[in-house]
Protein backbone atom coordinates (compact mmCIF):
# COMPACT_ATOMS: atom_id res chain seq x y z
CA UNK A 1 0.00 0.00 0.00
CA UNK A 2 1.42 3.35 -1.07
CA UNK A 3 1.42 5.78 1.84
CA UNK A 4 2.18 9.47 1.95
CA UNK A 5 1.82 12.33 4.41
CA UNK A 6 2.01 16.07 4.11
CA UNK A 7 5.24 17.88 4.86
CA UNK A 8 5.74 21.60 4.33
CA UNK A 9 9.25 22.41 3.06
CA UNK A 10 9.44 25.76 4.88
CA UNK A 11 7.63 27.55 7.73
CA UNK A 12 6.43 30.06 5.13
CA UNK A 13 4.59 27.31 3.22
CA UNK A 14 2.91 26.15 6.43
CA UNK A 15 1.88 29.63 7.53
CA UNK A 16 0.44 30.38 4.11
CA UNK A 17 -1.49 27.12 4.18
CA UNK A 18 -3.02 27.95 7.53
CA UNK A 19 -4.07 31.38 6.30
CA UNK A 20 -5.72 29.87 3.20
CA UNK A 21 -7.75 27.57 5.44
CA UNK A 22 -8.65 30.41 7.77
CA UNK A 23 -9.89 32.52 4.87
CA UNK A 24 -11.94 29.90 3.02
CA UNK A 25 -13.41 28.19 6.07
CA UNK A 26 -15.27 31.44 6.71
CA UNK A 27 -16.85 31.47 3.26
CA UNK A 28 -20.40 30.04 3.06
CA UNK A 29 -19.97 28.55 -0.43
CA UNK A 30 -16.88 26.43 0.19
CA UNK A 31 -17.13 22.70 0.94
CA UNK A 32 -13.46 21.80 1.45
CA UNK A 33 -9.89 23.04 1.26
CA UNK A 34 -7.47 20.41 -0.03
CA UNK A 35 -3.69 20.35 -0.06
CA UNK A 36 -2.47 18.61 -3.21
CA UNK A 37 0.67 17.75 -5.19
CA UNK A 38 4.19 17.83 -3.68
CA UNK A 39 3.39 19.27 -0.23
CA UNK A 40 0.56 16.76 0.25
CA UNK A 41 2.93 13.88 -0.44
CA UNK A 42 5.90 15.27 1.50
CA UNK A 43 7.95 15.78 -1.70
CA UNK A 44 8.12 19.58 -1.89
CA UNK A 45 11.19 21.82 -1.83
CA UNK A 46 11.49 25.47 -0.86
CA UNK A 47 10.94 26.36 -4.55
CA UNK A 48 7.69 24.40 -4.73
CA UNK A 49 4.24 25.92 -5.05
CA UNK A 50 1.72 25.50 -2.29
CA UNK A 51 -0.96 23.68 -4.32
CA UNK A 52 -4.50 24.12 -3.00
CA UNK A 53 -7.88 23.05 -4.36
CA UNK A 54 -10.97 24.79 -3.03
CA UNK A 55 -13.99 22.52 -3.46
CA UNK A 56 -17.23 24.36 -4.14
CA UNK A 57 -20.86 23.23 -4.56
CA UNK A 58 -21.79 21.91 -8.00
CA UNK A 59 -24.54 24.48 -8.45
CA UNK A 60 -22.52 27.50 -7.29
CA UNK A 61 -23.69 30.51 -9.33
CA UNK A 62 -21.10 31.96 -11.67
CA UNK A 63 -21.34 35.36 -10.06
CA UNK A 64 -20.63 33.90 -6.63
CA UNK A 65 -17.64 31.98 -7.94
CA UNK A 66 -16.28 35.19 -9.47
CA UNK A 67 -16.73 36.95 -6.14
CA UNK A 68 -14.81 34.18 -4.36
CA UNK A 69 -12.00 34.31 -6.90
CA UNK A 70 -11.72 38.10 -6.61
CA UNK A 71 -11.79 38.01 -2.80
CA UNK A 72 -9.02 35.42 -2.80
CA UNK A 73 -6.97 37.44 -5.29
CA UNK A 74 -7.21 40.51 -3.07
CA UNK A 75 -6.07 38.57 0.00
CA UNK A 76 -3.26 36.76 -1.79
CA UNK A 77 -1.84 39.95 -3.29
CA UNK A 78 -2.05 42.07 -0.16
CA UNK A 79 -1.21 39.95 2.90
CA UNK A 80 2.30 39.62 4.24
CA UNK A 81 2.11 35.85 4.77
CA UNK A 82 1.75 35.29 1.03
CA UNK A 83 4.40 37.85 0.16
CA UNK A 84 6.82 35.99 2.43
CA UNK A 85 6.03 32.71 0.69
CA UNK A 86 6.79 34.24 -2.72
CA UNK A 87 10.20 35.33 -1.43
CA UNK A 88 11.31 32.03 0.11
CA UNK A 89 11.91 30.20 -3.18
CA UNK A 90 12.28 30.94 -6.84
CA UNK A 91 8.79 29.74 -7.78
CA UNK A 92 7.15 29.45 -4.37
CA UNK A 93 3.64 30.83 -4.31
CA UNK A 94 0.08 29.68 -3.72
CA UNK A 95 -1.23 27.84 -6.78
CA UNK A 96 -4.94 27.73 -5.96
CA UNK A 97 -7.81 26.47 -8.09
CA UNK A 98 -11.54 26.15 -7.57
CA UNK A 99 -13.22 22.85 -8.44
CA UNK A 100 -16.86 21.78 -8.24
CA UNK A 101 -16.12 18.04 -8.16
CA UNK A 102 -17.51 17.30 -11.61
CA UNK A 103 -15.10 15.19 -13.66
CA UNK A 104 -15.63 15.02 -17.40
CA UNK A 105 -13.46 13.02 -19.82
CA UNK A 106 -11.86 15.61 -22.12
CA UNK A 107 -11.19 15.41 -25.83
CA UNK A 108 -8.20 13.15 -26.49
CA UNK A 109 -6.54 14.33 -29.70
CA UNK A 110 -4.49 12.27 -32.11
CA UNK A 111 -1.43 14.46 -31.62
CA UNK A 112 -1.90 15.90 -28.12
CA UNK A 113 -0.57 13.11 -25.89
CA UNK A 114 -2.37 11.86 -22.76
CA UNK A 115 -5.37 13.72 -21.42
CA UNK A 116 -5.69 14.70 -17.75
CA UNK A 117 -8.87 12.87 -16.70
CA UNK A 118 -7.28 10.27 -14.38
CA UNK A 119 -4.61 12.72 -13.20
CA UNK A 120 -7.28 15.23 -12.18
CA UNK A 121 -9.26 12.66 -10.19
CA UNK A 122 -6.14 11.24 -8.59
CA UNK A 123 -4.74 14.54 -7.38
CA UNK A 124 -8.08 15.85 -6.17
CA UNK A 125 -9.29 12.71 -4.39
CA UNK A 126 -6.56 10.08 -3.98
CA UNK A 127 -3.37 12.06 -3.32
CA UNK A 128 -4.67 15.02 -1.32
CA UNK A 129 -4.71 16.01 2.33
CA UNK A 130 -8.01 17.61 3.43
CA UNK A 131 -7.17 20.71 5.47
CA UNK A 132 -10.79 21.61 6.17
CA UNK A 133 -14.18 20.33 5.02
CA UNK A 134 -17.89 20.53 5.73
CA UNK A 135 -21.17 19.24 4.38
CA UNK A 136 -20.05 15.85 3.09
CA UNK A 137 -19.35 16.88 -0.52
CA UNK A 138 -15.79 15.53 -0.42
CA UNK A 139 -16.84 12.21 1.08
CA UNK A 140 -19.53 11.72 -1.54
CA UNK A 141 -16.98 12.31 -4.29
CA UNK A 142 -14.63 9.76 -2.76
CA UNK A 143 -17.43 7.22 -2.52
CA UNK A 144 -18.22 7.76 -6.20
CA UNK A 145 -14.67 7.75 -7.64
CA UNK A 146 -12.54 5.70 -5.24
CA UNK A 147 -10.92 3.27 -5.37
CA UNK A 148 -11.57 3.68 -9.13
CA UNK A 149 -14.28 4.67 -11.56
CA UNK A 150 -16.77 2.16 -13.00
CA UNK A 151 -15.69 -0.77 -15.16
CA UNK A 152 -17.55 0.21 -18.33
CA UNK A 153 -15.88 3.60 -18.36
CA UNK A 154 -12.52 2.04 -17.54
CA UNK A 155 -12.66 -0.42 -20.44
CA UNK A 156 -13.68 2.30 -22.86
CA UNK A 157 -10.94 4.62 -21.66
CA UNK A 158 -8.29 1.89 -21.84
CA UNK A 159 -9.21 0.90 -25.40
CA UNK A 160 -9.15 4.55 -26.47
CA UNK A 161 -5.78 5.39 -24.89
CA UNK A 162 -4.25 2.15 -26.21
CA UNK A 163 -5.38 3.07 -29.73
CA UNK A 164 -3.96 6.59 -29.54
CA UNK A 165 -0.66 5.30 -28.16
CA UNK A 166 -0.25 2.84 -31.02
CA UNK A 167 -1.14 5.54 -33.52
CA UNK A 168 1.73 7.71 -32.27
CA UNK A 169 4.15 4.80 -32.27
CA UNK A 170 3.17 3.69 -35.77
CA UNK A 171 3.84 7.16 -37.16
CA UNK A 172 7.43 7.31 -35.87
CA UNK A 173 9.17 5.06 -38.44
CA UNK A 174 7.31 6.86 -41.25
CA UNK A 175 8.55 10.23 -40.01
CA UNK A 176 12.08 8.91 -39.51
CA UNK A 177 12.18 7.78 -43.12
CA UNK A 178 11.21 11.31 -44.13
CA UNK A 179 13.91 12.73 -41.83
CA UNK A 180 11.28 14.45 -39.65
CA UNK A 181 13.22 13.74 -36.47
CA UNK A 182 11.74 16.40 -34.21
CA UNK A 183 8.22 15.28 -35.07
CA UNK A 184 9.33 11.69 -34.40
CA UNK A 185 10.58 12.72 -30.97
CA UNK A 186 7.33 14.53 -30.24
CA UNK A 187 5.34 11.43 -31.17
CA UNK A 188 7.60 9.26 -29.00
CA UNK A 189 7.11 11.57 -26.02
CA UNK A 190 3.33 11.64 -26.46
CA UNK A 191 3.22 7.86 -26.86
CA UNK A 192 5.22 7.49 -23.65
CA UNK A 193 2.65 9.58 -21.77
CA UNK A 194 -0.17 7.51 -23.23
CA UNK A 195 1.68 4.33 -22.28
CA UNK A 196 1.77 5.54 -18.67
CA UNK A 197 -1.90 6.51 -18.87
CA UNK A 198 -2.86 3.07 -20.20
CA UNK A 199 -0.62 1.37 -17.64
CA UNK A 200 -2.44 3.03 -14.74
CA UNK A 201 -5.90 2.49 -16.22
CA UNK A 202 -5.17 -1.20 -16.75
CA UNK A 203 -4.26 -1.53 -13.06
CA UNK A 204 -7.17 0.59 -11.79
CA UNK A 205 -4.87 3.05 -10.03
CA UNK A 206 -4.90 6.81 -10.42
CA UNK A 207 -1.66 8.51 -11.53
CA UNK A 208 -0.05 11.67 -10.19
CA UNK A 209 1.39 12.95 -13.47
CA UNK A 210 2.87 11.68 -16.71
CA UNK A 211 5.91 13.97 -16.81
CA UNK A 212 6.91 14.19 -13.13
CA UNK A 213 7.53 11.72 -10.30
CA UNK A 214 7.72 8.84 -12.77
CA UNK A 215 10.06 6.75 -10.61
CA UNK A 216 7.86 7.24 -7.54
CA UNK A 217 4.77 6.20 -9.45
CA UNK A 218 6.20 3.17 -11.24
CA UNK A 219 8.27 1.84 -8.34
CA UNK A 220 6.38 2.90 -5.21
CA UNK A 221 2.77 3.03 -6.38
CA UNK A 222 2.65 0.33 -9.06
CA UNK A 223 5.46 -1.80 -7.60
CA UNK A 224 7.19 -2.30 -10.96
CA UNK A 225 10.90 -1.49 -10.46
CA UNK A 226 11.89 -3.75 -13.35
CA UNK A 227 9.70 -1.69 -15.67
CA UNK A 228 11.10 1.61 -14.47
CA UNK A 229 14.64 0.40 -15.20
CA UNK A 230 13.67 0.22 -18.89
CA UNK A 231 11.97 3.61 -19.19
CA UNK A 232 14.90 6.10 -19.13
CA UNK A 233 16.55 4.11 -21.93
CA UNK A 234 13.69 5.07 -24.23
CA UNK A 235 15.07 8.63 -24.29
CA UNK A 236 18.78 7.84 -24.31
CA UNK A 237 19.41 8.70 -27.94
CA UNK A 238 23.02 8.80 -29.11
CA UNK A 239 22.38 10.19 -32.59
CA UNK A 240 19.24 12.24 -33.05
CA UNK A 241 19.19 12.17 -36.85
CA UNK A 242 19.18 8.41 -37.19
CA UNK A 243 16.91 5.38 -37.05
CA UNK A 244 17.17 5.28 -33.24
CA UNK A 245 13.76 6.77 -32.54
CA UNK A 246 12.08 4.14 -34.68
CA UNK A 247 13.90 1.53 -32.58
CA UNK A 248 12.72 3.26 -29.40
CA UNK A 249 9.16 3.17 -30.72
CA UNK A 250 9.44 -0.60 -31.16
CA UNK A 251 10.78 -0.94 -27.63
CA UNK A 252 7.88 1.05 -26.20
CA UNK A 253 5.42 -0.99 -28.26
CA UNK A 254 6.82 -4.19 -26.70
CA UNK A 255 6.39 -2.70 -23.22
CA UNK A 256 2.80 -1.81 -24.11
CA UNK A 257 2.11 -5.44 -25.04
CA UNK A 258 3.89 -6.76 -21.95
CA UNK A 259 2.53 -4.48 -19.25
CA UNK A 260 -0.83 -3.14 -20.40
CA UNK A 261 -3.65 -5.66 -20.03
CA UNK A 262 -6.76 -4.73 -22.01
C-alpha positions in Angstrom: 0.0 0.0 0.0 1.4 3.3 -1.1 1.4 5.8 1.8 2.2 9.5 2.0 1.8 12.3 4.4 2.0 16.1 4.1 5.2 17.9 4.9 5.7 21.6 4.3 9.2 22.4 3.1 9.4 25.8 4.9 7.6 27.5 7.7 6.4 30.1 5.1 4.6 27.3 3.2 2.9 26.1 6.4 1.9 29.6 7.5 0.4 30.4 4.1 -1.5 27.1 4.2 -3.0 28.0 7.5 -4.1 31.4 6.3 -5.7 29.9 3.2 -7.8 27.6 5.4 -8.7 30.4 7.8 -9.9 32.5 4.9 -11.9 29.9 3.0 -13.4 28.2 6.1 -15.3 31.4 6.7 -16.8 31.5 3.3 -20.4 30.0 3.1 -20.0 28.6 -0.4 -16.9 26.4 0.2 -17.1 22.7 0.9 -13.5 21.8 1.4 -9.9 23.0 1.3 -7.5 20.4 0.0 -3.7 20.4 -0.1 -2.5 18.6 -3.2 0.7 17.7 -5.2 4.2 17.8 -3.7 3.4 19.3 -0.2 0.6 16.8 0.3 2.9 13.9 -0.4 5.9 15.3 1.5 7.9 15.8 -1.7 8.1 19.6 -1.9 11.2 21.8 -1.8 11.5 25.5 -0.9 10.9 26.4 -4.5 7.7 24.4 -4.7 4.2 25.9 -5.0 1.7 25.5 -2.3 -1.0 23.7 -4.3 -4.5 24.1 -3.0 -7.9 23.1 -4.4 -11.0 24.8 -3.0 -14.0 22.5 -3.5 -17.2 24.4 -4.1 -20.9 23.2 -4.6 -21.8 21.9 -8.0 -24.5 24.5 -8.5 -22.5 27.5 -7.3 -23.7 30.5 -9.3 -21.1 32.0 -11.7 -21.3 35.4 -10.1 -20.6 33.9 -6.6 -17.6 32.0 -7.9 -16.3 35.2 -9.5 -16.7 36.9 -6.1 -14.8 34.2 -4.4 -12.0 34.3 -6.9 -11.7 38.1 -6.6 -11.8 38.0 -2.8 -9.0 35.4 -2.8 -7.0 37.4 -5.3 -7.2 40.5 -3.1 -6.1 38.6 0.0 -3.3 36.8 -1.8 -1.8 39.9 -3.3 -2.0 42.1 -0.2 -1.2 40.0 2.9 2.3 39.6 4.2 2.1 35.9 4.8 1.8 35.3 1.0 4.4 37.9 0.2 6.8 36.0 2.4 6.0 32.7 0.7 6.8 34.2 -2.7 10.2 35.3 -1.4 11.3 32.0 0.1 11.9 30.2 -3.2 12.3 30.9 -6.8 8.8 29.7 -7.8 7.2 29.5 -4.4 3.6 30.8 -4.3 0.1 29.7 -3.7 -1.2 27.8 -6.8 -4.9 27.7 -6.0 -7.8 26.5 -8.1 -11.5 26.1 -7.6 -13.2 22.8 -8.4 -16.9 21.8 -8.2 -16.1 18.0 -8.2 -17.5 17.3 -11.6 -15.1 15.2 -13.7 -15.6 15.0 -17.4 -13.5 13.0 -19.8 -11.9 15.6 -22.1 -11.2 15.4 -25.8 -8.2 13.2 -26.5 -6.5 14.3 -29.7 -4.5 12.3 -32.1 -1.4 14.5 -31.6 -1.9 15.9 -28.1 -0.6 13.1 -25.9 -2.4 11.9 -22.8 -5.4 13.7 -21.4 -5.7 14.7 -17.8 -8.9 12.9 -16.7 -7.3 10.3 -14.4 -4.6 12.7 -13.2 -7.3 15.2 -12.2 -9.3 12.7 -10.2 -6.1 11.2 -8.6 -4.7 14.5 -7.4 -8.1 15.9 -6.2 -9.3 12.7 -4.4 -6.6 10.1 -4.0 -3.4 12.1 -3.3 -4.7 15.0 -1.3 -4.7 16.0 2.3 -8.0 17.6 3.4 -7.2 20.7 5.5 -10.8 21.6 6.2 -14.2 20.3 5.0 -17.9 20.5 5.7 -21.2 19.2 4.4 -20.1 15.8 3.1 -19.3 16.9 -0.5 -15.8 15.5 -0.4 -16.8 12.2 1.1 -19.5 11.7 -1.5 -17.0 12.3 -4.3 -14.6 9.8 -2.8 -17.4 7.2 -2.5 -18.2 7.8 -6.2 -14.7 7.8 -7.6 -12.5 5.7 -5.2 -10.9 3.3 -5.4 -11.6 3.7 -9.1 -14.3 4.7 -11.6 -16.8 2.2 -13.0 -15.7 -0.8 -15.2 -17.6 0.2 -18.3 -15.9 3.6 -18.4 -12.5 2.0 -17.5 -12.7 -0.4 -20.4 -13.7 2.3 -22.9 -10.9 4.6 -21.7 -8.3 1.9 -21.8 -9.2 0.9 -25.4 -9.2 4.5 -26.5 -5.8 5.4 -24.9 -4.3 2.2 -26.2 -5.4 3.1 -29.7 -4.0 6.6 -29.5 -0.7 5.3 -28.2 -0.2 2.8 -31.0 -1.1 5.5 -33.5 1.7 7.7 -32.3 4.1 4.8 -32.3 3.2 3.7 -35.8 3.8 7.2 -37.2 7.4 7.3 -35.9 9.2 5.1 -38.4 7.3 6.9 -41.2 8.6 10.2 -40.0 12.1 8.9 -39.5 12.2 7.8 -43.1 11.2 11.3 -44.1 13.9 12.7 -41.8 11.3 14.4 -39.6 13.2 13.7 -36.5 11.7 16.4 -34.2 8.2 15.3 -35.1 9.3 11.7 -34.4 10.6 12.7 -31.0 7.3 14.5 -30.2 5.3 11.4 -31.2 7.6 9.3 -29.0 7.1 11.6 -26.0 3.3 11.6 -26.5 3.2 7.9 -26.9 5.2 7.5 -23.7 2.7 9.6 -21.8 -0.2 7.5 -23.2 1.7 4.3 -22.3 1.8 5.5 -18.7 -1.9 6.5 -18.9 -2.9 3.1 -20.2 -0.6 1.4 -17.6 -2.4 3.0 -14.7 -5.9 2.5 -16.2 -5.2 -1.2 -16.8 -4.3 -1.5 -13.1 -7.2 0.6 -11.8 -4.9 3.0 -10.0 -4.9 6.8 -10.4 -1.7 8.5 -11.5 0.0 11.7 -10.2 1.4 13.0 -13.5 2.9 11.7 -16.7 5.9 14.0 -16.8 6.9 14.2 -13.1 7.5 11.7 -10.3 7.7 8.8 -12.8 10.1 6.8 -10.6 7.9 7.2 -7.5 4.8 6.2 -9.5 6.2 3.2 -11.2 8.3 1.8 -8.3 6.4 2.9 -5.2 2.8 3.0 -6.4 2.7 0.3 -9.1 5.5 -1.8 -7.6 7.2 -2.3 -11.0 10.9 -1.5 -10.5 11.9 -3.8 -13.4 9.7 -1.7 -15.7 11.1 1.6 -14.5 14.6 0.4 -15.2 13.7 0.2 -18.9 12.0 3.6 -19.2 14.9 6.1 -19.1 16.5 4.1 -21.9 13.7 5.1 -24.2 15.1 8.6 -24.3 18.8 7.8 -24.3 19.4 8.7 -27.9 23.0 8.8 -29.1 22.4 10.2 -32.6 19.2 12.2 -33.1 19.2 12.2 -36.8 19.2 8.4 -37.2 16.9 5.4 -37.0 17.2 5.3 -33.2 13.8 6.8 -32.5 12.1 4.1 -34.7 13.9 1.5 -32.6 12.7 3.3 -29.4 9.2 3.2 -30.7 9.4 -0.6 -31.2 10.8 -0.9 -27.6 7.9 1.0 -26.2 5.4 -1.0 -28.3 6.8 -4.2 -26.7 6.4 -2.7 -23.2 2.8 -1.8 -24.1 2.1 -5.4 -25.0 3.9 -6.8 -22.0 2.5 -4.5 -19.3 -0.8 -3.1 -20.4 -3.7 -5.7 -20.0 -6.8 -4.7 -22.0 
